[in-house]
Amino acid sequence: MKADLILARGLVRTLGRSGLSVHSHLAVAGGVVVAAGGADVMGLRGPRTRVVDLDGAAVLPGFNDAHAHVVYYGLTRFGADLSGTHSVAEILTRLRAHGRGLA
């Protein structure tokens, strides 16, 4: 199998069962990481393989930062948007409307 993409000469950080590993090369075929290692990964290079020289840049394959600040989100759901108001009367109108929406 030949790689579609090889990322070369970088700091490729992978996390597996054995913990964090650092490699210099990463190969991708069909949208899947097929190899991470040293310069030997270049052996997966074919005539159509795109090679990107990372020049020491970092790569975090599979990194997914899916998180939420639930408490902050909950607190902001109760706040009324008073932006653009120019008087106490406008503020009161917005607060009343917002309060009706909370019930």
Chimera marker file (.cmm) of the C-alpha trace (Angstrom):
<marker_set name="trace">
<marker id="1" x="0.000" y="0.000" z="0.000" r="1" g="1" b="0" radius="0.5"/>
<marker id="2" x="1.242" y="3.480" z="-0.869" r="1" g="1" b="0" radius="0.5"/>
<marker id="3" x="0.373" y="6.568" z="1.153" r="1" g="1" b="0" radius="0.5"/>
<marker id="4" x="-1.708" y="9.437" z="-0.199" r="1" g="1" b="0" radius="0.5"/>
<marker id="5" x="0.033" y="11.849" z="2.171" r="1" g="1" b="0" radius="0.5"/>
<marker id="6" x="3.248" y="11.798" z="4.160" r="1" g="1" b="0" radius="0.5"/>
<marker id="7" x="4.021" y="14.439" z="6.757" r="1" g="1" b="0" radius="0.5"/>
<marker id="8" x="7.797" y="14.491" z="7.125" r="1" g="1" b="0" radius="0.5"/>
<marker id="9" x="10.385" y="15.980" z="9.484" r="1" g="1" b="0" radius="0.5"/>
<marker id="10" x="8.002" y="17.098" z="12.206" r="1" g="1" b="0" radius="0.5"/>
<marker id="11" x="7.100" y="16.422" z="15.799" r="1" g="1" b="0" radius="0.5"/>
<marker id="12" x="4.267" y="13.943" z="15.387" r="1" g="1" b="0" radius="0.5"/>
<marker id="13" x="2.817" y="13.219" z="18.814" r="1" g="1" b="0" radius="0.5"/>
<marker id="14" x="0.668" y="10.120" z="19.123" r="1" g="1" b="0" radius="0.5"/>
<marker id="15" x="-1.115" y="8.747" z="22.153" r="1" g="1" b="0" radius="0.5"/>
<marker id="16" x="-1.729" y="5.042" z="22.447" r="1" g="1" b="0" radius="0.5"/>
<marker id="17" x="-1.868" y="2.279" z="25.017" r="1" g="1" b="0" radius="0.5"/>
<marker id="18" x="1.831" y="2.718" z="25.731" r="1" g="1" b="0" radius="0.5"/>
<marker id="19" x="1.419" y="6.459" z="26.327" r="1" g="1" b="0" radius="0.5"/>
<marker id="20" x="2.735" y="9.454" z="24.426" r="1" g="1" b="0" radius="0.5"/>
<marker id="21" x="5.127" y="8.800" z="21.544" r="1" g="1" b="0" radius="0.5"/>
<marker id="22" x="6.951" y="11.278" z="19.360" r="1" g="1" b="0" radius="0.5"/>
<marker id="23" x="7.736" y="10.501" z="15.730" r="1" g="1" b="0" radius="0.5"/>
<marker id="24" x="9.118" y="12.502" z="12.829" r="1" g="1" b="0" radius="0.5"/>
<marker id="25" x="6.952" y="11.104" z="10.015" r="1" g="1" b="0" radius="0.5"/>
<marker id="26" x="3.297" y="10.192" z="9.529" r="1" g="1" b="0" radius="0.5"/>
<marker id="27" x="1.644" y="8.467" z="6.550" r="1" g="1" b="0" radius="0.5"/>
<marker id="28" x="-2.038" y="8.651" z="5.578" r="1" g="1" b="0" radius="0.5"/>
<marker id="29" x="-3.858" y="6.443" z="3.045" r="1" g="1" b="0" radius="0.5"/>
<marker id="30" x="-7.558" y="6.653" z="2.306" r="1" g="1" b="0" radius="0.5"/>
<marker id="31" x="-8.071" y="9.162" z="5.109" r="1" g="1" b="0" radius="0.5"/>
<marker id="32" x="-6.604" y="6.816" z="7.730" r="1" g="1" b="0" radius="0.5"/>
<marker id="33" x="-3.238" y="7.078" z="9.490" r="1" g="1" b="0" radius="0.5"/>
<marker id="34" x="-1.344" y="3.995" z="8.346" r="1" g="1" b="0" radius="0.5"/>
<marker id="35" x="2.081" y="4.637" z="9.851" r="1" g="1" b="0" radius="0.5"/>
<marker id="36" x="3.932" y="6.844" z="12.287" r="1" g="1" b="0" radius="0.5"/>
<marker id="37" x="7.655" y="6.556" z="12.732" r="1" g="1" b="0" radius="0.5"/>
<marker id="38" x="10.944" y="7.807" z="11.442" r="1" g="1" b="0" radius="0.5"/>
<marker id="39" x="12.323" y="8.372" z="7.973" r="1" g="1" b="0" radius="0.5"/>
<marker id="40" x="11.484" y="4.733" z="7.167" r="1" g="1" b="0" radius="0.5"/>
<marker id="41" x="7.869" y="5.885" z="6.666" r="1" g="1" b="0" radius="0.5"/>
<marker id="42" x="9.066" y="7.401" z="3.381" r="1" g="1" b="0" radius="0.5"/>
<marker id="43" x="9.061" y="3.804" z="2.110" r="1" g="1" b="0" radius="0.5"/>
<marker id="44" x="5.279" y="4.208" z="1.718" r="1" g="1" b="0" radius="0.5"/>
<marker id="45" x="5.789" y="6.982" z="-0.830" r="1" g="1" b="0" radius="0.5"/>
<marker id="46" x="4.319" y="6.299" z="-4.229" r="1" g="1" b="0" radius="0.5"/>
<marker id="47" x="4.246" y="8.291" z="-7.478" r="1" g="1" b="0" radius="0.5"/>
<marker id="48" x="1.095" y="10.183" z="-6.388" r="1" g="1" b="0" radius="0.5"/>
<marker id="49" x="1.983" y="10.663" z="-2.724" r="1" g="1" b="0" radius="0.5"/>
<marker id="50" x="1.921" y="14.247" z="-1.513" r="1" g="1" b="0" radius="0.5"/>
<marker id="51" x="4.824" y="14.898" z="0.855" r="1" g="1" b="0" radius="0.5"/>
<marker id="52" x="4.669" y="17.850" z="3.226" r="1" g="1" b="0" radius="0.5"/>
<marker id="53" x="7.928" y="18.914" z="4.858" r="1" g="1" b="0" radius="0.5"/>
<marker id="54" x="6.893" y="20.042" z="8.337" r="1" g="1" b="0" radius="0.5"/>
<marker id="55" x="10.285" y="21.582" z="9.096" r="1" g="1" b="0" radius="0.5"/>
<marker id="56" x="9.880" y="20.727" z="12.773" r="1" g="1" b="0" radius="0.5"/>
<marker id="57" x="6.212" y="21.752" z="13.128" r="1" g="1" b="0" radius="0.5"/>
<marker id="58" x="3.949" y="19.752" z="15.433" r="1" g="1" b="0" radius="0.5"/>
<marker id="59" x="1.190" y="17.343" z="14.400" r="1" g="1" b="0" radius="0.5"/>
<marker id="60" x="-1.436" y="15.890" z="16.748" r="1" g="1" b="0" radius="0.5"/>
<marker id="61" x="-3.229" y="13.182" z="14.732" r="1" g="1" b="0" radius="0.5"/>
<marker id="62" x="-6.687" y="12.390" z="15.989" r="1" g="1" b="0" radius="0.5"/>
<marker id="63" x="-6.710" y="15.259" z="18.473" r="1" g="1" b="0" radius="0.5"/>
<marker id="64" x="-10.280" y="16.154" z="19.338" r="1" g="1" b="0" radius="0.5"/>
<marker id="65" x="-10.994" y="18.937" z="21.794" r="1" g="1" b="0" radius="0.5"/>
<marker id="66" x="-14.691" y="18.337" z="22.373" r="1" g="1" b="0" radius="0.5"/>
<marker id="67" x="-15.611" y="19.895" z="25.650" r="1" g="1" b="0" radius="0.5"/>
<marker id="68" x="-18.093" y="22.322" z="27.142" r="1" g="1" b="0" radius="0.5"/>
<marker id="69" x="-18.113" y="24.766" z="30.015" r="1" g="1" b="0" radius="0.5"/>
<marker id="70" x="-21.496" y="23.624" z="31.304" r="1" g="1" b="0" radius="0.5"/>
<marker id="71" x="-21.692" y="25.856" z="34.363" r="1" g="1" b="0" radius="0.5"/>
<marker id="72" x="-20.818" y="28.981" z="32.379" r="1" g="1" b="0" radius="0.5"/>
<marker id="73" x="-23.307" y="28.054" z="29.668" r="1" g="1" b="0" radius="0.5"/>
<marker id="74" x="-26.021" y="27.545" z="32.273" r="1" g="1" b="0" radius="0.5"/>
<marker id="75" x="-25.333" y="30.883" z="33.918" r="1" g="1" b="0" radius="0.5"/>
<marker id="76" x="-25.389" y="32.769" z="30.620" r="1" g="1" b="0" radius="0.5"/>
<marker id="77" x="-28.800" y="31.315" z="29.741" r="1" g="1" b="0" radius="0.5"/>
<marker id="78" x="-30.326" y="33.439" z="32.505" r="1" g="1" b="0" radius="0.5"/>
<marker id="79" x="-28.691" y="36.722" z="31.461" r="1" g="1" b="0" radius="0.5"/>
<marker id="80" x="-30.602" y="39.350" z="29.523" r="1" g="1" b="0" radius="0.5"/>
<marker id="81" x="-28.995" y="41.067" z="26.547" r="1" g="1" b="0" radius="0.5"/>
<marker id="82" x="-29.115" y="44.773" z="27.329" r="1" g="1" b="0" radius="0.5"/>
<marker id="83" x="-26.774" y="45.872" z="24.570" r="1" g="1" b="0" radius="0.5"/>
<marker id="84" x="-27.929" y="48.921" z="22.656" r="1" g="1" b="0" radius="0.5"/>
<marker id="85" x="-30.285" y="50.153" z="25.348" r="1" g="1" b="0" radius="0.5"/>
<marker id="86" x="-30.260" y="53.904" z="25.959" r="1" g="1" b="0" radius="0.5"/>
<marker id="87" x="-32.613" y="54.414" z="28.864" r="1" g="1" b="0" radius="0.5"/>
<marker id="88" x="-33.923" y="52.851" z="32.036" r="1" g="1" b="0" radius="0.5"/>
<marker id="89" x="-37.270" y="52.352" z="30.300" r="1" g="1" b="0" radius="0.5"/>
<marker id="90" x="-35.586" y="50.280" z="27.535" r="1" g="1" b="0" radius="0.5"/>
<marker id="91" x="-33.762" y="48.238" z="30.135" r="1" g="1" b="0" radius="0.5"/>
<marker id="92" x="-36.994" y="47.509" z="32.006" r="1" g="1" b="0" radius="0.5"/>
<marker id="93" x="-38.755" y="46.519" z="28.777" r="1" g="1" b="0" radius="0.5"/>
<marker id="94" x="-35.977" y="44.084" z="27.876" r="1" g="1" b="0" radius="0.5"/>
<marker id="95" x="-35.818" y="42.629" z="31.380" r="1" g="1" b="0" radius="0.5"/>
<marker id="96" x="-39.592" y="42.024" z="31.451" r="1" g="1" b="0" radius="0.5"/>
<marker id="97" x="-39.499" y="40.327" z="28.050" r="1" g="1" b="0" radius="0.5"/>
<marker id="98" x="-36.515" y="38.225" z="29.089" r="1" g="1" b="0" radius="0.5"/>
<marker id="99" x="-38.235" y="37.243" z="32.340" r="1" g="1" b="0" radius="0.5"/>
<marker id="100" x="-41.319" y="36.059" z="30.467" r="1" g="1" b="0" radius="0.5"/>
<marker id="101" x="-39.100" y="33.820" z="28.379" r="1" g="1" b="0" radius="0.5"/>
<marker id="102" x="-37.634" y="32.171" z="31.486" r="1" g="1" b="0" radius="0.5"/>
<marker id="103" x="-40.971" y="31.041" z="32.858" r="1" g="1" b="0" radius="0.5"/>
<link id1="1" id2="2" r="1" g="1" b="0" radius="0.2"/>
<link id1="2" id2="3" r="1" g="1" b="0" radius="0.2"/>
<link id1="3" id2="4" r="1" g="1" b="0" radius="0.2"/>
<link id1="4" id2="5" r="1" g="1" b="0" radius="0.2"/>
<link id1="5" id2="6" r="1" g="1" b="0" radius="0.2"/>
<link id1="6" id2="7" r="1" g="1" b="0" radius="0.2"/>
<link id1="7" id2="8" r="1" g="1" b="0" radius="0.2"/>
<link id1="8" id2="9" r="1" g="1" b="0" radius="0.2"/>
<link id1="9" id2="10" r="1" g="1" b="0" radius="0.2"/>
<link id1="10" id2="11" r="1" g="1" b="0" radius="0.2"/>
<link id1="11" id2="12" r="1" g="1" b="0" radius="0.2"/>
<link id1="12" id2="13" r="1" g="1" b="0" radius="0.2"/>
<link id1="13" id2="14" r="1" g="1" b="0" radius="0.2"/>
<link id1="14" id2="15" r="1" g="1" b="0" radius="0.2"/>
<link id1="15" id2="16" r="1" g="1" b="0" radius="0.2"/>
<link id1="16" id2="17" r="1" g="1" b="0" radius="0.2"/>
<link id1="17" id2="18" r="1" g="1" b="0" radius="0.2"/>
<link id1="18" id2="19" r="1" g="1" b="0" radius="0.2"/>
<link id1="19" id2="20" r="1" g="1" b="0" radius="0.2"/>
<link id1="20" id2="21" r="1" g="1" b="0" radius="0.2"/>
<link id1="21" id2="22" r="1" g="1" b="0" radius="0.2"/>
<link id1="22" id2="23" r="1" g="1" b="0" radius="0.2"/>
<link id1="23" id2="24" r="1" g="1" b="0" radius="0.2"/>
<link id1="24" id2="25" r="1" g="1" b="0" radius="0.2"/>
<link id1="25" id2="26" r="1" g="1" b="0" radius="0.2"/>
<link id1="26" id2="27" r="1" g="1" b="0" radius="0.2"/>
<link id1="27" id2="28" r="1" g="1" b="0" radius="0.2"/>
<link id1="28" id2="29" r="1" g="1" b="0" radius="0.2"/>
<link id1="29" id2="30" r="1" g="1" b="0" radius="0.2"/>
<link id1="30" id2="31" r="1" g="1" b="0" radius="0.2"/>
<link id1="31" id2="32" r="1" g="1" b="0" radius="0.2"/>
<link id1="32" id2="33" r="1" g="1" b="0" radius="0.2"/>
<link id1="33" id2="34" r="1" g="1" b="0" radius="0.2"/>
<link id1="34" id2="35" r="1" g="1" b="0" radius="0.2"/>
<link id1="35" id2="36" r="1" g="1" b="0" radius="0.2"/>
<link id1="36" id2="37" r="1" g="1" b="0" radius="0.2"/>
<link id1="37" id2="38" r="1" g="1" b="0" radius="0.2"/>
<link id1="38" id2="39" r="1" g="1" b="0" radius="0.2"/>
<link id1="39" id2="40" r="1" g="1" b="0" radius="0.2"/>
<link id1="40" id2="41" r="1" g="1" b="0" radius="0.2"/>
<link id1="41" id2="42" r="1" g="1" b="0" radius="0.2"/>
<link id1="42" id2="43" r="1" g="1" b="0" radius="0.2"/>
<link id1="43" id2="44" r="1" g="1" b="0" radius="0.2"/>
<link id1="44" id2="45" r="1" g="1" b="0" radius="0.2"/>
<link id1="45" id2="46" r="1" g="1" b="0" radius="0.2"/>
<link id1="46" id2="47" r="1" g="1" b="0" radius="0.2"/>
<link id1="47" id2="48" r="1" g="1" b="0" radius="0.2"/>
<link id1="48" id2="49" r="1" g="1" b="0" radius="0.2"/>
<link id1="49" id2="50" r="1" g="1" b="0" radius="0.2"/>
<link id1="50" id2="51" r="1" g="1" b="0" radius="0.2"/>
<link id1="51" id2="52" r="1" g="1" b="0" radius="0.2"/>
<link id1="52" id2="53" r="1" g="1" b="0" radius="0.2"/>
<link id1="53" id2="54" r="1" g="1" b="0" radius="0.2"/>
<link id1="54" id2="55" r="1" g="1" b="0" radius="0.2"/>
<link id1="55" id2="56" r="1" g="1" b="0" radius="0.2"/>
<link id1="56" id2="57" r="1" g="1" b="0" radius="0.2"/>
<link id1="57" id2="58" r="1" g="1" b="0" radius="0.2"/>
<link id1="58" id2="59" r="1" g="1" b="0" radius="0.2"/>
<link id1="59" id2="60" r="1" g="1" b="0" radius="0.2"/>
<link id1="60" id2="61" r="1" g="1" b="0" radius="0.2"/>
<link id1="61" id2="62" r="1" g="1" b="0" radius="0.2"/>
<link id1="62" id2="63" r="1" g="1" b="0" radius="0.2"/>
<link id1="63" id2="64" r="1" g="1" b="0" radius="0.2"/>
<link id1="64" id2="65" r="1" g="1" b="0" radius="0.2"/>
<link id1="65" id2="66" r="1" g="1" b="0" radius="0.2"/>
<link id1="66" id2="67" r="1" g="1" b="0" radius="0.2"/>
<link id1="67" id2="68" r="1" g="1" b="0" radius="0.2"/>
<link id1="68" id2="69" r="1" g="1" b="0" radius="0.2"/>
<link id1="69" id2="70" r="1" g="1" b="0" radius="0.2"/>
<link id1="70" id2="71" r="1" g="1" b="0" radius="0.2"/>
<link id1="71" id2="72" r="1" g="1" b="0" radius="0.2"/>
<link id1="72" id2="73" r="1" g="1" b="0" radius="0.2"/>
<link id1="73" id2="74" r="1" g="1" b="0" radius="0.2"/>
<link id1="74" id2="75" r="1" g="1" b="0" radius="0.2"/>
<link id1="75" id2="76" r="1" g="1" b="0" radius="0.2"/>
<link id1="76" id2="77" r="1" g="1" b="0" radius="0.2"/>
<link id1="77" id2="78" r="1" g="1" b="0" radius="0.2"/>
<link id1="78" id2="79" r="1" g="1" b="0" radius="0.2"/>
<link id1="79" id2="80" r="1" g="1" b="0" radius="0.2"/>
<link id1="80" id2="81" r="1" g="1" b="0" radius="0.2"/>
<link id1="81" id2="82" r="1" g="1" b="0" radius="0.2"/>
<link id1="82" id2="83" r="1" g="1" b="0" radius="0.2"/>
<link id1="83" id2="84" r="1" g="1" b="0" radius="0.2"/>
<link id1="84" id2="85" r="1" g="1" b="0" radius="0.2"/>
<link id1="85" id2="86" r="1" g="1" b="0" radius="0.2"/>
<link id1="86" id2="87" r="1" g="1" b="0" radius="0.2"/>
<link id1="87" id2="88" r="1" g="1" b="0" radius="0.2"/>
<link id1="88" id2="89" r="1" g="1" b="0" radius="0.2"/>
<link id1="89" id2="90" r="1" g="1" b="0" radius="0.2"/>
<link id1="90" id2="91" r="1" g="1" b="0" radius="0.2"/>
<link id1="91" id2="92" r="1" g="1" b="0" radius="0.2"/>
<link id1="92" id2="93" r="1" g="1" b="0" radius="0.2"/>
<link id1="93" id2="94" r="1" g="1" b="0" radius="0.2"/>
<link id1="94" id2="95" r="1" g="1" b="0" radius="0.2"/>
<link id1="95" id2="96" r="1" g="1" b="0" radius="0.2"/>
<link id1="96" id2="97" r="1" g="1" b="0" radius="0.2"/>
<link id1="97" id2="98" r="1" g="1" b="0" radius="0.2"/>
<link id1="98" id2="99" r="1" g="1" b="0" radius="0.2"/>
<link id1="99" id2="100" r="1" g="1" b="0" radius="0.2"/>
<link id1="100" id2="101" r="1" g="1" b="0" radius="0.2"/>
<link id1="101" id2="102" r="1" g="1" b="0" radius="0.2"/>
<link id1="102" id2="103" r="1" g="1" b="0" radius="0.2"/>
</marker_set>
